Amino acid sequence: MRLIYLYSAIAFLAAGCSTQQNQVATQETNQIAQPVAPSNRVLYRLANQGLPDSSRWKSTPTLIDINQDGLLDLAAHPRLEHGARVWLGDKQGTWTDASQGLDMPTSCGGGLELGDINKDGKLDMAVADHCGGVFVYLGRDNTTWQATTEGLNSALAQKKEKLSPEMNTLNGAEELALGDVNEDGFLDIIATGSDEGGFTVYLGDGSGKKWRESKADGLPSAEDPGDEEFHAGWSFDVQLHDMNNDKHLDVVANYYSGPHIWLGDGKGHWQSKAKGLTVTSMGGIYRRLSVADINGDGRQDLAAANNLNGAEAYLQNADGSWQGPTDMLPQIKEGAMAIALGDLDGDGHTDAVIGGRLSSTNFDNPAGIQIVLGDGKGNWHYEQGTQLPVDGMEEIWGITLADINGDKRLDIVVASGSTSTNTVTTSSTQVRKGNRHKETKLPHLQVWLSESLGSKPL
């Protein structure tokens, strides 16, 4: 259902563009596409040994030390495959598959998070699947997994499934966040609807097997949608952060109607606090989001990927209201899909990696990875010559930043892949090498290691 609204919005904007505007966009894109000197602030190289070239990685990649060897490992969830995958990292930069036990009949993609759900000292995994719902896997021996919860959906979704399975728009989960929301010492799950249903909170008991669905918690849900449409709608991204520094987890989401905040009380209840954030009638145009202190005032800010307008930054005021949005990269003409915030050049200011489309001139694979450097005051500079592909990629589903190889520099992991049902193997792009451009093939799950740092190590 939600794609109807997204495609309608895209068609509406396309119909309103004049030939002159298209010519201007093409001219700007041609200027951007010209060879540029390598950046003296941030450079990256692809380091994918051991990772697959194909599949459609419809998730934000997760980086965490799963096997407790001091090195980060990688997890991602694919579309139209058979479940999430895990790869263990080593000092040589090689990735080794460690996905035994994560199989599901068919995976449609969605978010995943890791944490010690059953408090045995090993990391466990919670997966949101667009078609199936929520899955939970307990870690065994740090390298294999055991399913304890499969296809968990809300009570209302289960009831509707029995009555009219062919019309059940409440099944499935697009994203999830893992955290102790009621502060009882056990990890809980907040899952978002894949088409309708809003948010469902599953309270954990420390076993990883039993989950109690929260009721009347202040979040819009299918049973309590409030003024929201579509049984409280859906969300492309949901995260848990302490946004107001009260030591309680708050819900931050790119909701179907725009970015939104619900403040938590530490008891599993939330209250909307989103004055100044964008509200749109074009359902589903907001994709990934990222949270960080952008302007150095000690308050958490956020950046949102808008699939029509590009990358947007919002600054939090002292009273919890918001100012913005600021267009982080005006060169993006065809929307942004993913975004991640972090200090890339070691100057102490928050920067951003954006998955977006500079133009529609590359019709087959228009997406690329762009970097903007922040000045600590809410202003952004587009940094070119990073050796990242500016286009030539398919749909970008998520971006994660972390120091993978221990050199105190943030590296980049990107998950991508076509939404088409046709078989897709790799994307092609033009990567600058010296003074010439070399055509290469890019995998859909990419690890980019930082090669240089303009200022000093983090």
N, C-alpha and C positions, 0 to 999 in steps of 0.2 A: 504493500500500500504506500509506504513512505516514498518510494522511488518515483511514483507518479507526481508528487509535489515537487521533488527535486528536478525532474526532467522538465516539468512545466515552467519552473523558475528559469532554468537555463534557456529554454526556448523563448521565453518572454524577453530576457535580456538580449539574446541574439537577434531577435526581430527588431529591437530598438537601436541596433548599431548601424551607423551609416557607412557607406563605402569609404568616405574620407577618414573616419575613425579607424577602419580596418587598415587603410594604407599607412596611417601614422603608427599603428601598433606594429605593422610589418617592418617599417623603417627602424623603429626602436629595437625590435628583435634582431634585425640584421646587424645593428651596431653592437649589440650585446654578444652576438655569435662570433664576432671577429676575434682572432687570437689576442690574448692579453698576457702581460708579463706575469710570471708566478708571484703569488702573494708573499710578502715578507712577514706576514703575521700568522697565517694558518695554511698548512699544506697537508694533504692526505694521500695515502696509498691504499689500494685494495688488498686485503689480506683474508682470503676466503678458503684456505686450504682445509679440506675436509667437510665443507658445507655444500649442500646441494645447489645446482645451478637453476633448477626449475621449481615448479609448484607455485601456488599463489598464496603468499603469506599474509593472510587477512588478520593481522594483529599488530600491536605494538610489541617489539621484541623485549624480552626481559633478560637482564644481566645480573647475576648473583652467584656467589660461591656455593654451589650445591654440594660438592664432595669435600668441602672443608680443607682444601689444599692451598688456600691463600690466593687462588687465581679465579677470575670470573668465568662463569659458564653461561651458556646462552639457551634460551627457550623461546619458541614461537609456535603459532597455531595456524595451520593452513586451511584454505577453502577447497572443498571437493577432494579431500584426501581422507586419511584414517586416523586423525587425532594429532595432538600436540607432539612436538619433537624437542629433544634436549641434546645439546652437544657440550662436552666438557672441554675446557680450554687448557692449554699447556704453555710452558715458557717459550716454546719454539713457534707459537702462533698457529698451531694445528688444532683442529676441532675434531673430537671423537664422539660419535653418536652414543647416547645413553638413554634411549627412549623405551626400553623394554617395559611393558605393562601399561603404556599410555594409549593403546589402540582403542578406537571407537568405531562402530560400523561405518559411519560417514561423518566427516567433520565439515562444517560450513564456515569455519573461521569465527573469530571473536577473541576477546581479551583473556589473559591469564595472569595469575600472580602466584608467588611462592612465599611460604611462611611455615613456621612450625605449628601446624594445626592441632596435632595430638600431643604436643609437648614431650616428645621423646628425644629431642636434640637433633633431629634430622628435618630437613626442609621437605614440605609437602606442597602440592600444587592444586590450585582451584582454577578451573577453565570455564569460560563462558562460551557456549557454542550457539551460533545464530539459529540453528535448526533444533538442536536437542535440548538446550537448557544448560544447567550447571552440572559440572562433573568435578569430583574431588578424588585425588590420588595421593596416597601416603607414600613417602619416600622409604625405600628399603635398601640398606647397605650403601646409601648415598649415590647409587647408580641405577637402581631399578625402582619400579613403581607398582603400587597395588590400588586398584579402583575400589573405593568405598561408597561413593555416591555417583549415580549415573542418571542423567536426564532429569535433574531436579527442576521443577517448575512450580509456580504459585498454586495454591489450592484452587483458586478460581480458574486458572488455566487447565488444571487437571479435570475440573468439573466440566468445563466447556469441551475438552477433548472427548469425554464420554458421550456428550450430547450431540456434538457436530464436529468431528475431527477435521473434516474438509474445510471448515470455516473458522478454525481456531487460530486467531491472530495473536493470542496471548502466549503461545508456546515459544520457547527459544530465549536466549540471552545474548545481547550484543556485546556487553562489556561487564566487568565486575571489579570491585575493589575489596581488598582483604585487610581487616583491621579489627581491633577490639573496641567496638563502638559503644558497648554498654559497660565497659571497664570491669568485667568480671574475671579477667585473666585468660579468657579464651578468644581465639580469633573468630570473627564473624564475616559474613559475605553480604555485600550490597551488589545486586545484579540489576542491570537495566534491560528493559524489553527490547526485542529485536524488531518488532513492528508496532505493537501496542502493549500496554500494561504498565508503563511507568517504571518505578523502582520496586524491587522486592528485597526485603532484608531477611536474611537467614541467620539466626543466632546460633552459634556453635556451643557445644558442651565439652569440648576437648577430646572427643573421640574421632572426629572426622566422618562419623557415620550418621549421626542424628542432628538434624537442623530444624529449629523451631522458627516458623514464619512470624515475623513481627507484624502487629496490627496497629493501626491508628498512630503511626510514629511521626507524622508530619510531612513525610515525603509523598508526592503524588503517586498513586498506585491504581491498579485496575479496580480495586474495591473502594478506594477513596480518591477519585481523580480530581476533586475540587472543581475548578473552572476549566481544567485542561481538556482538550479534545482527545479523540482516539484512545479512550480508556487510559488517559494520562500519558499517552505518547511513548516515546523511546528516547534513547540517548546514545550517541556514538562513542562517548567517552565519559567515564566516571572515576574520580579519584578521591582519596581521603587525605586531608591536610588540616592542620590547625591554622585557620585563616585569621583568627582574631586573638591569637596568643593567650587563650584561656586554658590551654592544656587539654582540650577536648577535641576529638576528631570531627571535622566538618565535611560535608559532601560538596564536591566541586564537579560540575558536569557540563559538557556541551550538549544541552538538552535539545529536543527537536525544535524548540522555539528560540534557542539562543543560549549563550553561556549563563550559568546560574549557580548560586551559592545557597546552601542550607546549613545554618550553624547548629552544631550538636551540643547537647547538654551533658554528655558523658553517661547518660542513662538510656541511650537508644532512641532519643527523640530529637527532632530537628525543626528549625524555624527558618523560613525563607528570608534571605538578606541579600537582595540583588539590585538595589536602587542604583541606576546608572548603567547597568549592563544592557546590552542590546536585546530587544524582543522583536522577533520577525514572524510574519505570517507565512513565509516560505519554509515550510517544515523540512528539517533535515539538511540544511546547508552547512551547519557547523560540524566539523569533524573532530580532530584531535585537539587537545589543549595541554598546556604546561604551566606550572606554577613556580615562581621564584620572586625574589625581591629585585625588581628591575631598576628602581631609582635610588636604592640605598637608604631608604627611610626606615628600615626595620619592619616594614609591613609586607606581607605576601601580595604579589601582583599576579596577573595571569595573561597568557597569550593564547589566542584561539585561531585555529585554521578555518577560514571561511571558504567553502568550495566554490563560491562565486566571486567574492571580492578580494580574497587574499588573506594575508596574515594580519591579525589585529592584536594590539596590546591594550590592556586595561590596567590602570593604576588605582590602588586602593587608598581611599581617604582615611583620615583619622577616625571618622565616625562609622566606618565600615561601608560607606557608599563608594561608588566607582566613577572614575573619569576616563573618557575615551569613547570610541576606540581610536587609536593611532594606527595608521597604515604603516606597517613595519618595512614593507618592500613594495613601493609603487610600481616597480618593473614587472611584477606579476600581473598579467592581464587576464588570465583564465582560471584564477582561484588557487587556493592552497588546501592541501589535504592533511598534512601532518606538521607538527612543530615540536621542538624540544629546546629548552632554555638551559644555559650553563656558561661558565667562563671559559671560552675557547682559547683565548690568546694570553691568559694569565695576567691581565691588567686589573683584576679585581672587580670588573663590571660584568653584568649579565649579557651574554650574546645569545643568538638563536640560530638553529638549523631549521630550515623550512623546506618541506616537500611541496612543490607547487609547479604551476605551468606558466612560463614566461609569456607564451603566445600559443596560438593554435596552428602555427605554420607546420609543425611536425604532427600531422594528424594521427599517425599510428601510435607513437610513443611520445606524447608531449611533456611528460612530467620530468622534473629534475630536482637536484638538491642544491639549495642556495644557502649562503651564510650571510647574516647581518651582524655587525659588531656594535654593541651598545656602548654609550658614553657614561652610563651611570646616572643619567638625568632623564631617561626616557626617549632619547634620540637614537637613530639607527643609521649605520653606514653599510651599504652593500659591498661586500668584499669579494672581488672576482679573482680568478687565477688560483683557486684553491685545489685544483685537480679533481674536484668532484664533478660529476656529469650534470650540466645545466639543463639538459633535456635527454631524449632517447630512452626514457624509462616509462613503464606502464604505471598503473595506479599505485600510489604510495600510501600504504596503510598505517605505518607507524615509524617513529624515529626515537632512538634511545641514545643517551650520552653516558659514557663511563670511561674510567681509565682501565682499559683491558690489559695492557702489557706492563703496567707498573712504572711508567716513565713520568708520572705526575702530569700527564696531559690528557684531556678528554678526547676519547675516540668516538666514532659514530657507527651505529648499527641501523640499517634501514630495511624494512620489510615492504615488499611490493609484489605486484602480480595483477594480471588482467582480471576483470570481472566477467569476461566472456566465458561461455561454456566450451568454446573451442580450445583445443590443446595448445598451450603456449610453452615454449621452452626457455628462450632467453630474450632479453632486450638488447638492442644495438644502440650505440651512441658514438659520438666523436670525443675522444679523450686527447687532450693536448700532450704532446711529447716533444720537448725541445721547441724548435720553431715550426713544427709541422703537426698536423692532426692525424692521428692513427685510429682507424675504425676498430672497435673491439666489441666483445660481447660481455654484457653485464649479467651476473646472476640476479635472481629475484630477492635473495637474502644476502645483504652486503655488509661487510665489516670494513670500515675505513679507519686506518690507524693514523694518528697525527704524526707528521714528520718534522715539524718545526714549530717554534713558538716565538711570537714577536716580542713579548715582554720577558717574563720569567716563569719558571715552573709554578704550578698551582700550589 
